[in-house]
Amino acid sequence: MNIHLSVGPLVALIAGILILLAPRLLNFIVAIYLIVIGVVGLFGVGAVHF
C-alpha cells in the first residue's frame, strides 16, 4: 500500500482548519501559504512523495 502525500494540499488543509478555528488569522495564514507554495514551486519540493 503506497500513500503519496503532496505538500501543497496538506498545507491548504492545515490553513483551512486554522482559518475555521481563528478567522482573525486569515491574512497571516494566507501570507504563509503563499510563501510556502512559492518556495515549493521554486525548489521542486512538490515532486517529493512521502
Residue pairs with C-beta under 8 A, 6 or more apart in sequence:
3 50
4 49
4 50
5 49
5 50
6 46
6 49
7 36
7 40
7 45
7 46
7 48
8 37
8 40
8 46
11 33
11 36
11 37
12 33
15 29
15 30
15 32
15 33
18 25
18 29
19 25
19 26
19 29
39 45
40 46
